[in-house]
């Protein structure tokens, strides 16, 4: 009979899997749960009852009794003509004629299933490419040991508790929360049956299109790829799209999808590339003049209402003046229309370089960059791993280190204040650099931390004053609202008088001039072509894009002291983050005197040991703060957001 040939084919596939794994020095057989955790731990498992479970998450057996019967892919490796082979064949015929309906019995551990009863049924289903199987599930809860794997699993449990979805796997922390945010759902919102069905349908069509595009050859999960797709196109579009449309969209963003499997997703450009010199021939021979570069600056707030936007606008004007008729820069303000509509208008007007100056515009910037691949879109943010959008920011922590050194040398009490905006990438490095600088100048210095995105800048400074703290590092940019005028830069804030001591200076004019020059000579384009990673431009004092200025109230001796550190940072000799140092939790960062990498500095989600205060929970933040954290918040802030809900 033809059907009897199926066991033979399954056997060949099982034996092939064994040979392939042995050749790669990998375990060729199924793992046993009893070899992974103590067998008695299963006695404390939580019964979940009978449910449909994804077949591809079934990875092993409960005990080691059946290990030599199956290859690691659950296909058989016992010879033909045996009782085992006959039973397998009978199960196959039963599945083909009427389906396997009797539930198997499994244990679930870390979102993987281990079979206690029904191994041959699983083998048949794996061979047939079945999607799911009814199973009586017992969940074994892992100990919270702080490992990445366990923390990610508990995030999955929170997602599964309200959604009842058990077939999507996202491998980066915060991913399930990002998925819910993209769907417009709260973390603690129960899904309706209809929502579960629609999500299942969207996942099914996405998975088919993804595999047909070659996604099964990538190391990432379908869930990782689907989350990337939703971030760009939105969940509603995915829900309403057909398989063909999804396949076309996937081709457009394939580099963004593939970026997920890279460990080093971001390439940091730490200094401007040298401007290309004009060749001798180009000076002598008549050549056509290149077309004028049109660049759009998109603001979400009018410059007269925001110091941050005003600084960027002054930077735009500086670059326009210096570059003259080589460029044509223009401003687009999205007050009466959405960011997406503003981007469309700017591109329709012929702008081929676009700057969006707030991380809150990142998602819309990404969608525009995907839709218009010939347009260069740059977003002012840090540590965002998107292939199609370039990001840019300054190493402000270098200036914060100098301000910390100054503050530590000036304080008599050893009590210093720091007001920070948002718990986002780059800001935590600024806090820690200030604290380490203060500690260098005064080993007894303590830095008391407040957040303007929680209390407002004025109340944050007043709160520090009430604790008898008067030397305070506050806003990095002068603001125009009355509440934000109370403190700026490093100041001595008394009960009735504020003396400015030193201020950080964002030289956006220099930054934009260099970016525009790099665009004109095609450097920006070649940098993009020559890397498969996300490009982050992260320039500092050595590039002249950020600096410190002293106020008249600062004593001359203090200026000279600060200038010593300023010169060392510009030359590259000074290192704000020399290890070892300690975090608030007592963890030692580094074991010998060495320098943290820029990647380690950017991704800081801890505070050093002389900081008094904590990173705020999501619910404590203002609406603008929450929106900003959603886009580029540090991991700890996002995790606290989940715990807070």
Backbone torsions as a table, in degrees:
resi	resn	phi	psi	omega
1	UNK	NA	147.7	179.9
2	UNK	-61.7	-37.2	-176.6
3	UNK	-62.2	-30.3	-178.3
4	UNK	-67.3	-17.3	178.6
5	UNK	-74.9	-16.9	-175.1
6	UNK	-68.8	-37.5	177.2
7	UNK	-63.7	-39.3	179.1
8	UNK	-61.0	-42.7	178.6
9	UNK	-66.3	-43.3	178.0
10	UNK	-62.3	-38.8	178.9
11	UNK	-62.7	-43.3	178.5
12	UNK	-61.1	-40.9	179.6
13	UNK	-66.7	-38.4	177.4
14	UNK	-65.6	-43.8	179.4
15	UNK	-66.2	-36.8	177.3
16	UNK	-62.7	-40.9	178.4
17	UNK	-62.3	-40.8	178.8
18	UNK	-62.2	-47.0	-178.9
19	UNK	-62.9	-42.0	-178.5
20	UNK	-64.0	-41.2	-178.6
21	UNK	-71.9	-37.9	177.1
22	UNK	-63.7	-37.3	179.4
23	UNK	-64.3	-29.9	179.3
24	UNK	-96.0	10.1	-179.9
25	UNK	59.9	39.0	178.0
26	UNK	-110.4	158.4	178.3
27	UNK	-65.4	121.6	-174.7
28	UNK	-85.6	-12.3	-173.9
29	UNK	-112.1	171.6	-179.3
30	UNK	-66.3	143.4	172.0
31	UNK	-77.0	152.6	176.0
32	UNK	-110.5	132.1	-178.4
33	UNK	-59.9	-34.8	-179.1
34	UNK	-65.2	-18.9	176.4
35	UNK	-89.0	-10.9	-177.9
36	UNK	-96.6	-41.7	177.8
37	UNK	-130.7	158.3	178.2
38	UNK	-58.1	133.7	-178.1
39	UNK	-55.1	-33.4	-178.1
40	UNK	-67.5	-19.0	179.4
41	UNK	-65.5	-26.8	179.1
42	UNK	-64.3	-24.6	-180.0
43	UNK	-68.3	-20.0	179.9
44	UNK	-98.9	11.7	-178.5
45	UNK	-65.5	158.4	-179.5
46	UNK	-100.8	115.2	179.2
47	UNK	-68.3	128.5	179.8
48	UNK	-106.4	-7.5	-179.0
49	UNK	84.4	-166.6	-178.3
50	UNK	-89.9	131.6	179.2
51	UNK	-152.7	163.7	173.8
52	UNK	-80.4	128.7	178.2
53	UNK	-121.8	148.2	179.5
54	UNK	-68.9	131.5	-177.0
55	UNK	-63.1	-35.3	-175.7
56	UNK	-70.8	-11.6	176.5
57	UNK	-90.8	-2.3	176.2
58	UNK	-85.4	113.4	-168.7
59	UNK	-121.1	-10.0	-175.9
60	UNK	-165.1	-170.3	179.8
61	UNK	-112.4	163.1	178.9
62	UNK	-72.1	-46.0	-178.7
63	UNK	-115.5	175.3	-178.1
64	UNK	-89.8	5.1	-175.4
65	UNK	-63.4	-30.7	-175.8
66	UNK	-108.6	13.0	-173.0
67	UNK	-60.7	-39.0	-175.6
68	UNK	-84.3	4.1	178.4
69	UNK	-92.2	-18.3	-174.4
70	UNK	-133.7	146.9	170.1
71	UNK	-76.1	174.8	-178.0
72	UNK	-63.7	-18.1	176.8
73	UNK	-93.7	11.3	176.6
74	UNK	73.6	9.0	175.8
75	UNK	-88.2	151.9	-170.0
76	UNK	-71.8	152.7	175.4
77	UNK	-133.5	11.5	175.0
78	UNK	-88.2	139.7	-172.7
79	UNK	-59.2	159.0	174.2
80	UNK	-66.8	161.5	177.4
81	UNK	80.6	2.8	178.6
82	UNK	-95.3	165.2	176.5
83	UNK	-61.4	-37.1	177.9
84	UNK	-59.3	-45.6	-178.6
85	UNK	-64.1	-39.6	179.6
86	UNK	-64.2	-41.8	179.9
87	UNK	-67.5	-39.2	177.9
88	UNK	-61.4	-44.3	-179.6
89	UNK	-63.4	-40.1	179.4
90	UNK	-64.7	-39.5	177.4
91	UNK	-65.6	-36.9	178.5
92	UNK	-62.6	-46.6	-179.9
93	UNK	-62.1	-38.1	179.4
94	UNK	-66.2	-40.6	179.8
95	UNK	-65.5	-41.1	-178.5
96	UNK	-66.9	-37.0	-175.4
97	UNK	-83.1	-39.4	-175.1
98	UNK	-140.1	-1.5	179.0
99	UNK	84.5	155.3	176.9
100	UNK	-91.5	114.5	-173.6
101	UNK	-108.8	-27.0	-177.7
102	UNK	-70.6	126.6	-177.3
103	UNK	-63.3	140.8	170.0
104	UNK	-82.1	170.1	178.0
105	UNK	-117.1	125.1	-175.1
106	UNK	-136.6	160.8	169.0
107	UNK	-112.7	134.2	178.1
108	UNK	-104.3	127.9	178.6
109	UNK	-141.3	121.3	-178.9
110	UNK	54.5	43.4	175.2
111	UNK	65.5	27.3	172.6
112	UNK	-131.2	150.7	-172.9
113	UNK	-113.4	138.3	-179.8
114	UNK	-124.2	127.1	-168.5
115	UNK	-86.8	129.6	171.8
116	UNK	-99.2	-40.4	176.5
117	UNK	-133.8	127.7	176.6
118	UNK	111.6	26.3	-178.6
119	UNK	-59.9	-43.8	-178.9
120	UNK	-67.5	-34.5	176.7
121	UNK	-62.6	-42.7	177.9
122	UNK	-63.9	-40.1	179.6
123	UNK	-60.1	-44.5	178.6
124	UNK	-63.6	-43.9	-179.0
125	UNK	-65.2	-39.3	177.0
126	UNK	-63.0	-42.3	179.9
127	UNK	-63.3	-38.3	-177.7
128	UNK	-82.7	-6.4	-180.0
129	UNK	74.2	30.9	-179.6
130	UNK	-65.3	152.3	-175.4
131	UNK	-88.0	-44.0	-177.0
132	UNK	-149.2	168.7	-179.2
133	UNK	-147.6	142.3	174.2
134	UNK	-69.9	137.2	-176.9
135	UNK	-145.9	143.7	171.1
136	UNK	-89.7	112.1	-166.7
137	UNK	-107.8	134.8	169.2
138	UNK	-118.6	123.1	-177.0
139	UNK	-94.1	130.8	175.8
140	UNK	-105.9	117.7	-175.7
141	UNK	-83.4	128.2	177.6
142	UNK	-78.0	155.6	174.8
143	UNK	-69.3	142.0	176.4
144	UNK	-77.6	89.8	-176.2
145	UNK	-98.9	4.9	179.0
146	UNK	83.5	-2.6	-179.4
147	UNK	-70.9	155.1	-179.9
148	UNK	-59.7	-42.2	-177.5
149	UNK	-61.6	-45.3	-177.3
150	UNK	-71.5	-40.4	178.7
151	UNK	-63.3	-39.1	177.4
152	UNK	-65.3	-37.5	179.6
153	UNK	-63.9	-41.2	179.4
154	UNK	-68.7	-28.5	172.1
155	UNK	-65.6	-40.9	176.9
156	UNK	-61.5	-42.5	-179.7
157	UNK	-60.6	-41.0	177.7
158	UNK	-62.0	-41.3	177.7
159	UNK	-65.5	-46.1	-176.7
160	UNK	-66.7	-32.3	-177.4
161	UNK	-58.3	-39.3	-175.9
162	UNK	-98.5	-26.6	-176.4
163	UNK	-94.6	-27.8	-173.8
164	UNK	64.3	16.6	177.5
165	UNK	-92.4	124.1	-176.9
166	UNK	-123.1	10.2	-174.7
167	UNK	-109.1	-5.7	178.7
168	UNK	-101.1	133.9	-179.0
169	UNK	-124.4	123.2	177.7
170	UNK	-116.6	129.4	-167.9
171	UNK	-100.8	3.9	177.8
172	UNK	-116.7	135.6	-178.4
173	UNK	-61.1	140.5	-177.0
174	UNK	89.1	-8.3	-175.7
175	UNK	-67.0	-41.0	179.7
176	UNK	-65.8	-38.0	177.4
177	UNK	-65.3	-41.7	178.6
178	UNK	-63.1	-37.3	178.1
179	UNK	-62.6	-45.9	180.0
180	UNK	-64.0	-41.1	178.4
181	UNK	-61.3	-42.1	179.6
182	UNK	-65.9	-27.0	178.7
183	UNK	-86.3	-6.2	-178.3
184	UNK	75.9	27.4	-177.5
185	UNK	-114.2	147.2	174.8
186	UNK	-75.9	159.3	179.5
187	UNK	-66.3	-30.7	-175.8
188	UNK	-106.3	27.2	-177.5
189	UNK	-100.3	120.9	178.4
190	UNK	-70.7	139.1	179.3
191	UNK	-85.4	143.3	173.4
192	UNK	-78.9	164.0	177.3
193	UNK	-58.8	-39.7	-179.6
194	UNK	-65.2	-39.4	178.2
195	UNK	-65.3	-38.6	177.6
196	UNK	-63.3	-42.2	-179.2
197	UNK	-66.9	-42.9	-179.3
198	UNK	-65.1	-39.7	178.0
199	UNK	-64.8	-41.7	178.8
200	UNK	-61.1	-42.1	178.4
201	UNK	-64.1	-43.3	179.3
202	UNK	-63.1	-41.0	179.1
203	UNK	-64.3	-41.7	-178.3
204	UNK	-61.1	-49.3	-179.2
205	UNK	-66.7	-37.9	178.4
206	UNK	-64.2	-45.6	-178.6
207	UNK	-59.5	-43.0	179.3
208	UNK	-61.1	-48.1	-179.4
209	UNK	-64.7	-38.4	-179.0
210	UNK	-64.1	-46.4	179.6
211	UNK	-65.6	-41.0	179.5
212	UNK	-64.8	-26.0	176.7
213	UNK	-84.1	-2.1	179.7
214	UNK	99.8	15.3	-178.2
215	UNK	-64.4	-26.0	179.8
216	UNK	-67.7	-11.7	178.0
217	UNK	-89.9	-10.6	176.9
218	UNK	-85.7	159.4	-178.5
219	UNK	-86.4	-9.9	-177.2
220	UNK	-82.9	165.3	178.7
221	UNK	-85.5	163.6	175.2
222	UNK	-61.0	-37.1	179.4
223	UNK	-62.5	-41.2	176.8
224	UNK	-60.0	-45.5	-179.1
225	UNK	-66.4	-40.0	-179.0
226	UNK	-65.6	-38.4	178.5
227	UNK	-64.7	-41.5	176.6
228	UNK	-60.5	-43.9	179.3
229	UNK	-60.3	-45.2	-178.1
230	UNK	-66.5	-36.6	178.9
231	UNK	-60.5	-31.8	-178.0
232	UNK	-88.6	-50.3	-172.4
233	UNK	-98.5	-17.9	-178.6
234	UNK	91.9	151.6	-177.4
235	UNK	-70.0	-37.6	-178.9
236	UNK	-60.4	-40.7	178.8
237	UNK	-63.6	-43.3	179.1
238	UNK	-63.0	-42.7	-177.9
239	UNK	-61.5	-34.4	-175.6
240	UNK	-96.9	-7.8	-175.9
241	UNK	-84.2	153.0	173.1
242	UNK	-91.9	172.6	-177.3
243	UNK	-59.8	-40.9	-178.1
244	UNK	-64.0	-42.8	-179.9
245	UNK	-66.2	-40.0	178.6
246	UNK	-62.8	-41.0	-179.4
247	UNK	-61.5	-42.1	179.3
248	UNK	-65.2	-45.3	179.1
249	UNK	-61.9	-38.3	179.6
250	UNK	-62.7	-39.5	178.8
251	UNK	-60.8	-37.4	-178.7
252	UNK	-66.5	-31.6	-174.4
253	UNK	-113.2	22.0	-172.3
254	UNK	-61.6	-35.9	178.3
255	UNK	-63.9	-35.2	176.6
256	UNK	-67.7	-39.6	177.5
257	UNK	-63.8	-49.7	-176.6
258	UNK	-65.0	-24.5	179.8
259	UNK	-59.6	-26.4	-177.2
260	UNK	-63.7	-25.2	-176.7
261	UNK	-88.2	-0.3	178.7
262	UNK	-87.7	136.1	175.5
263	UNK	-72.2	-39.1	177.6
264	UNK	-103.0	81.0	-172.5
265	UNK	-74.3	-21.5	-172.1
266	UNK	-116.1	133.7	171.3
267	UNK	-106.3	118.0	-177.9
268	UNK	-90.1	127.6	172.7
269	UNK	-100.4	105.6	-170.2
270	UNK	-89.1	-8.6	179.2
271	UNK	-154.1	153.2	178.4
272	UNK	-63.6	144.5	173.9
273	UNK	-71.2	148.9	179.0
274	UNK	-65.0	136.9	-179.2
275	UNK	-65.5	133.5	179.9
276	UNK	-66.6	132.6	-179.0
277	UNK	-85.6	146.2	179.2
278	UNK	-71.2	132.9	-179.2
279	UNK	-71.5	162.0	179.4
280	UNK	-62.8	-42.1	-179.2
281	UNK	-62.2	-40.0	-178.5
282	UNK	-67.1	-24.2	177.9
283	UNK	-77.9	-28.9	-175.3
284	UNK	-92.9	-46.7	-175.0
285	UNK	-79.6	143.3	175.7
286	UNK	-71.9	126.1	178.3
287	UNK	-128.8	155.4	179.7
288	UNK	-70.1	142.6	-179.4
289	UNK	-75.1	132.0	-179.9
290	UNK	-64.0	151.8	178.9
291	UNK	-63.0	146.9	179.9
292	UNK	-64.9	134.5	178.2
293	UNK	-77.7	126.2	176.9
294	UNK	-103.3	122.4	-177.4
295	UNK	-126.0	132.6	-179.8
296	UNK	-108.3	138.8	174.9
297	UNK	-112.4	119.1	-176.3
298	UNK	-106.8	121.9	-178.5
299	UNK	-113.0	140.3	176.5
300	UNK	-94.5	-7.1	176.6
301	UNK	-138.9	146.7	178.5
302	UNK	-65.5	140.8	-178.9
303	UNK	-55.0	-34.1	-178.8
304	UNK	-73.2	-6.0	179.8
305	UNK	-107.9	-4.9	-175.0
306	UNK	-146.7	127.4	175.9
307	UNK	-65.0	-37.2	179.1
308	UNK	-60.1	-49.3	-179.3
309	UNK	-68.4	-38.4	179.2
310	UNK	-59.9	-40.4	178.1
311	UNK	-62.0	-42.1	178.8
312	UNK	-66.4	-38.2	179.9
313	UNK	-66.1	-40.0	175.4
314	UNK	-64.4	-35.5	176.3
315	UNK	-64.2	-41.8	177.3
316	UNK	-60.5	-45.8	-178.4
317	UNK	-63.7	-39.4	177.8
318	UNK	-60.8	-49.2	-178.4
319	UNK	-62.1	-40.5	179.3
320	UNK	-62.8	-42.6	-179.6
321	UNK	-64.6	-44.8	-176.5
322	UNK	-68.2	-42.4	-175.2
323	UNK	-87.2	-13.9	173.4
324	UNK	57.2	-129.9	-173.5
325	UNK	-80.2	5.7	174.9
326	UNK	-74.4	-26.0	-177.5
327	UNK	-132.8	158.6	174.8
328	UNK	-132.3	100.7	-178.8
329	UNK	-98.2	146.7	179.6
330	UNK	-145.7	158.0	-176.6
331	UNK	-108.2	136.8	173.9
332	UNK	-124.5	123.8	-176.8
333	UNK	-109.1	119.6	-178.4
334	UNK	-96.9	68.5	173.9
335	UNK	-98.6	-37.0	-177.4
336	UNK	-99.8	-7.4	177.4
337	UNK	-141.2	167.3	-176.2
338	UNK	-72.4	166.3	176.7
339	UNK	-61.5	-42.3	-179.6
340	UNK	-60.7	-44.0	179.4
341	UNK	-66.2	-37.4	179.2
342	UNK	-66.2	-41.5	176.9
343	UNK	-61.4	-43.8	178.6
344	UNK	-59.5	-42.2	-179.6
345	UNK	-64.7	-44.3	-179.2
346	UNK	-62.7	-40.5	-179.8
347	UNK	-71.2	-39.9	177.6
348	UNK	-61.8	-28.2	179.4
349	UNK	-80.2	0.8	175.1
350	UNK	95.0	10.3	177.3
351	UNK	-74.4	128.9	180.0
352	UNK	-107.5	-2.1	173.8
353	UNK	-134.7	126.0	-175.6
354	UNK	-129.9	130.8	174.8
355	UNK	-108.9	123.5	170.2
356	UNK	-109.3	121.5	-162.2
357	UNK	-97.1	14.3	177.6
358	UNK	-135.2	138.9	176.0
359	UNK	-62.2	-19.5	178.4
360	UNK	-68.0	-15.3	178.3
361	UNK	-96.8	10.3	-173.3
362	UNK	-63.7	-48.4	-176.2
363	UNK	-60.4	-45.1	178.7
364	UNK	-66.0	-34.9	177.2
365	UNK	-63.2	-41.4	179.6
366	UNK	-63.5	-45.1	-179.8
367	UNK	-62.1	-40.9	179.3
368	UNK	-66.1	-39.8	-179.4
369	UNK	-64.7	-36.8	177.9
370	UNK	-69.8	-41.8	-177.1
371	UNK	-69.6	-33.7	-177.1
372	UNK	-123.8	80.0	-173.9
373	UNK	-64.6	-17.9	179.6
374	UNK	-85.5	-5.4	179.0
375	UNK	-99.6	131.4	176.1
376	UNK	-86.9	119.0	179.2
377	UNK	-112.7	126.5	-179.3
378	UNK	-123.9	129.9	-178.9
379	UNK	-114.0	136.0	-178.8
380	UNK	-81.8	88.6	178.9
381	UNK	-158.5	-178.8	-172.8
382	UNK	-137.4	141.7	171.9
383	UNK	65.7	35.5	174.7
384	UNK	-104.8	125.1	-172.6
385	UNK	-97.4	71.5	176.1
386	UNK	-117.1	129.9	-175.3
387	UNK	-69.0	-36.2	-169.6
388	UNK	-91.9	-14.8	178.1
389	UNK	-112.0	128.1	171.6
390	UNK	-85.7	143.4	176.2
391	UNK	-117.8	157.0	-178.8
392	UNK	-145.3	145.7	179.4
393	UNK	-163.5	173.7	179.1
394	UNK	-111.3	155.3	176.2
395	UNK	-84.3	69.1	-177.4
396	UNK	-64.0	-20.8	-179.8
397	UNK	-61.4	-25.0	177.9
398	UNK	-63.6	-44.4	177.4
399	UNK	-66.7	-39.7	-179.7
400	UNK	-61.8	-34.0	176.7
401	UNK	-62.7	-45.0	178.3
402	UNK	-62.4	-44.0	178.1
403	UNK	-62.3	-35.5	177.2
404	UNK	-65.6	-42.4	176.9
405	UNK	-59.9	-44.4	178.6
406	UNK	-61.5	-48.2	-177.5
407	UNK	-61.4	-41.8	179.9
408	UNK	-64.4	-34.4	-179.1
409	UNK	-77.1	-22.6	-175.7
410	UNK	-94.1	-23.6	-174.7
411	UNK	-73.9	141.5	174.4
412	UNK	-98.8	-32.5	-177.9
413	UNK	-85.0	-20.3	-175.0
414	UNK	83.0	1.3	-179.0
415	UNK	-104.0	115.9	-178.3
416	UNK	-118.8	156.3	179.5
417	UNK	-116.4	152.6	178.2
418	UNK	-144.0	124.2	176.2
419	UNK	-109.0	119.9	-179.1
420	UNK	-111.7	153.9	-179.8
421	UNK	-79.7	-74.5	-172.1
422	UNK	-128.6	149.0	174.5
423	UNK	-80.6	72.4	-177.8
424	UNK	-123.0	168.2	-179.9
425	UNK	-56.8	135.3	-179.1
426	UNK	97.7	-39.7	-178.1
427	UNK	-70.7	-38.4	-179.8
428	UNK	-66.4	-37.9	176.1
429	UNK	-61.4	-37.0	177.9
430	UNK	-63.3	-44.7	177.6
431	UNK	-58.8	-49.9	-175.8
432	UNK	-67.1	-37.6	178.2
433	UNK	-63.9	-42.8	177.6
434	UNK	-60.3	-45.8	-177.3
435	UNK	-65.4	-41.1	179.6
436	UNK	-69.8	-36.3	175.7
437	UNK	-63.5	-43.8	178.3
438	UNK	-62.8	-40.0	-179.7
439	UNK	-66.8	-33.6	177.8
440	UNK	-64.6	-41.6	-179.5
441	UNK	-78.1	-30.6	-176.8
442	UNK	-146.3	99.7	-175.4
443	UNK	-57.1	-19.6	-178.9
444	UNK	-93.7	2.6	-175.0
445	UNK	-67.1	135.5	173.7
446	UNK	-120.1	138.2	-178.7
447	UNK	-111.4	115.6	-178.7
448	UNK	-92.8	125.2	-169.1
449	UNK	-104.9	132.1	171.7
450	UNK	-131.1	162.8	-175.2
451	UNK	-123.8	123.4	177.9
452	UNK	-68.9	-25.5	178.9
453	UNK	-78.0	-1.2	175.2
454	UNK	-108.8	-51.1	-174.2
455	UNK	-105.7	-14.5	-167.7
456	UNK	90.1	149.0	-174.3
457	UNK	-61.4	-42.0	-177.2
458	UNK	-66.0	-48.4	-178.5
459	UNK	-66.5	-34.5	178.2
460	UNK	-62.3	-44.6	178.7
461	UNK	-66.6	-41.3	178.7
462	UNK	-64.5	-36.4	177.5
463	UNK	-61.7	-39.1	176.5
464	UNK	-68.5	-40.4	177.1
465	UNK	-57.6	-41.1	-179.1
466	UNK	-65.5	-18.0	176.2
467	UNK	-95.0	15.9	178.9
468	UNK	63.2	37.3	175.9
469	UNK	-111.3	126.2	-173.0
470	UNK	-122.1	-26.5	175.8
471	UNK	-91.1	112.8	-169.2
472	UNK	-132.9	133.7	170.0
473	UNK	-95.4	119.0	-174.8
474	UNK	-121.0	-140.8	-172.7
475	UNK	-52.0	140.4	178.2
476	UNK	-80.2	-17.7	-177.7
477	UNK	-133.8	138.8	176.8
478	UNK	-65.3	132.0	-179.1
479	UNK	-106.0	164.6	-174.0
480	UNK	-104.9	-9.8	177.8
481	UNK	-84.4	151.6	-176.0
482	UNK	-58.6	-37.9	-177.5
483	UNK	-62.9	-33.2	-174.8
484	UNK	-90.8	-3.9	-179.2
485	UNK	-79.4	-11.9	-171.6
486	UNK	-63.0	-34.8	-177.6
487	UNK	-147.4	144.2	-178.9
488	UNK	-158.0	133.3	-179.4
489	UNK	66.6	-156.6	175.8
490	UNK	-91.3	119.6	-174.7
491	UNK	-135.2	157.1	166.1
492	UNK	-101.6	110.0	-175.0
493	UNK	-105.2	109.4	178.1
494	UNK	-95.3	-170.3	-178.5
495	UNK	-71.7	-32.4	-177.2
496	UNK	-132.9	9.5	-177.2
497	UNK	-152.8	140.6	175.9
498	UNK	-120.5	123.1	177.2
499	UNK	-108.8	116.5	177.0
500	UNK	-74.0	134.2	-177.7
501	UNK	-108.5	-48.0	-179.9
502	UNK	-158.8	151.8	-177.4
503	UNK	-133.7	145.1	170.3
504	UNK	-75.5	144.9	-178.6
505	UNK	-123.2	119.4	174.4
506	UNK	-90.2	116.9	179.8
507	UNK	-98.0	69.8	-177.0
508	UNK	-66.0	-26.7	177.2
509	UNK	-60.7	-44.3	177.6
510	UNK	-64.2	-43.2	-178.6
511	UNK	-60.1	-52.1	-176.9
512	UNK	-66.8	-35.4	177.0
513	UNK	-60.5	-45.5	-178.8
514	UNK	-67.5	-39.9	178.6
515	UNK	-64.6	-44.0	-179.8
516	UNK	-64.5	-40.2	177.1
517	UNK	-63.0	-41.1	179.3
518	UNK	-66.5	-29.5	176.2
519	UNK	-73.9	-40.7	179.7
520	UNK	-62.2	-40.2	-178.1
521	UNK	-93.6	14.3	173.6
522	UNK	72.3	8.7	180.0
523	UNK	-64.1	-43.4	179.7
524	UNK	-57.4	-43.6	-178.7
525	UNK	-66.4	-43.0	-178.5
526	UNK	-68.2	-34.9	177.2
527	UNK	-62.7	-37.4	179.3
528	UNK	-68.9	-43.4	-178.0
529	UNK	-66.1	-34.6	-172.5
530	UNK	-89.3	12.5	174.7
531	UNK	-140.6	150.6	175.9
532	UNK	-103.5	6.3	-177.3
533	UNK	-102.5	173.3	175.2
534	UNK	-75.7	140.3	-178.0
535	UNK	-100.4	121.8	174.2
536	UNK	-118.6	120.4	175.3
537	UNK	-91.0	115.4	-172.1
538	UNK	-130.7	80.3	-174.3
539	UNK	-96.2	155.0	-176.0
540	UNK	-131.6	-150.9	-175.0
541	UNK	-63.8	-34.1	-178.8
542	UNK	-65.4	-24.9	177.8
543	UNK	-89.0	-4.8	178.8
544	UNK	76.0	19.3	-176.8
545	UNK	-100.9	-3.9	176.5
546	UNK	-151.2	147.0	-175.7
547	UNK	-159.5	-179.5	176.4
548	UNK	-124.9	141.1	175.8
549	UNK	-124.0	146.4	-176.1
550	UNK	-102.5	141.9	177.4
551	UNK	-89.0	159.1	180.0
552	UNK	-56.6	-27.8	-176.9
553	UNK	-72.9	-13.9	-178.2
554	UNK	-78.4	125.7	-179.4
555	UNK	-60.3	150.3	-177.7
556	UNK	-59.4	-41.6	-179.4
557	UNK	-61.5	-37.7	178.7
558	UNK	-67.5	-35.7	177.3
559	UNK	-62.2	-45.7	-179.7
560	UNK	-63.6	-38.0	178.5
561	UNK	-62.9	-46.5	-179.8
562	UNK	-67.1	-37.1	-179.2
563	UNK	-63.3	-30.5	177.5
564	UNK	-60.9	-46.4	179.8
565	UNK	-71.8	-35.3	178.2
566	UNK	-60.2	-46.1	-179.6
567	UNK	-63.5	-38.6	-178.9
568	UNK	-67.5	-35.1	178.7
569	UNK	-71.8	-41.2	179.6
570	UNK	-63.3	-38.4	-178.7
571	UNK	-79.0	-13.8	-179.0
572	UNK	91.8	0.1	179.5
573	UNK	-78.9	-40.2	-178.5
574	UNK	-73.6	139.1	-178.7
575	UNK	-131.9	105.8	-179.4
576	UNK	-62.3	-31.9	-174.0
577	UNK	-113.1	67.8	172.8
578	UNK	-84.8	132.1	179.2
579	UNK	-94.2	162.4	0.8
580	UNK	-85.4	153.6	168.1
581	UNK	-146.1	170.2	-172.0
582	UNK	-112.4	148.3	173.4
583	UNK	-93.9	172.5	178.3
584	UNK	-58.5	-33.2	-177.9
585	UNK	-81.1	-1.7	179.7
586	UNK	93.1	0.6	179.3
587	UNK	-70.2	138.6	177.3
588	UNK	-91.0	124.2	175.9
589	UNK	-95.1	113.1	-178.6
590	UNK	82.4	150.8	-178.3
591	UNK	-112.3	-12.2	178.8
592	UNK	-148.2	172.6	-176.8
593	UNK	-69.5	104.1	178.2
594	UNK	-148.7	175.1	-176.5
595	UNK	-106.2	136.1	172.9
596	UNK	-65.3	147.0	174.1
597	UNK	-74.8	161.3	177.7
598	UNK	-61.1	-36.4	178.2
599	UNK	-61.4	-41.0	178.2
600	UNK	-67.3	-36.3	179.6
601	UNK	-68.1	-47.1	-178.3
602	UNK	-61.1	-41.9	-171.9
603	UNK	-87.5	11.1	179.4
604	UNK	-54.2	128.3	172.5
605	UNK	-130.6	29.9	177.7
606	UNK	-133.4	163.6	175.9
607	UNK	-114.3	144.1	-178.7
608	UNK	-74.2	167.1	-164.8
609	UNK	-70.1	-18.4	179.5
610	UNK	-97.1	15.2	172.6
611	UNK	-94.4	129.9	177.3
612	UNK	-106.8	111.8	-175.4
613	UNK	142.2	-176.6	-175.7
614	UNK	-148.1	169.2	174.7
615	UNK	-78.1	130.1	-173.8
616	UNK	-69.6	153.9	173.1
617	UNK	-75.6	159.1	-177.1
618	UNK	-57.9	-43.0	-176.2
619	UNK	-68.0	-19.6	178.8
620	UNK	-78.2	-18.8	-174.1
621	UNK	-77.1	154.3	173.1
622	UNK	-67.8	163.4	177.6
623	UNK	-54.4	-41.8	177.9
624	UNK	-65.9	-37.8	177.5
625	UNK	-62.9	-42.6	178.2
626	UNK	-63.5	-42.5	179.8
627	UNK	-62.8	-40.2	-179.9
628	UNK	-68.2	-43.1	178.6
629	UNK	-63.7	-37.7	176.8
630	UNK	-55.5	-37.1	-176.7
631	UNK	-82.1	-55.1	-170.8
632	UNK	-134.5	26.9	179.6
633	UNK	-70.7	151.0	176.8
634	UNK	-67.1	159.7	-175.4
635	UNK	-57.6	-43.4	-176.8
636	UNK	-60.7	-39.0	179.4
637	UNK	-64.9	-38.7	179.2
638	UNK	-70.2	-37.4	178.9
639	UNK	-66.9	-39.8	177.7
640	UNK	-66.2	-30.2	176.6
641	UNK	-60.9	-43.2	-178.9
642	UNK	-67.4	-44.2	-179.8
643	UNK	-64.4	-35.0	-179.4
644	UNK	-66.1	-24.2	179.8
645	UNK	-91.4	NA	NA
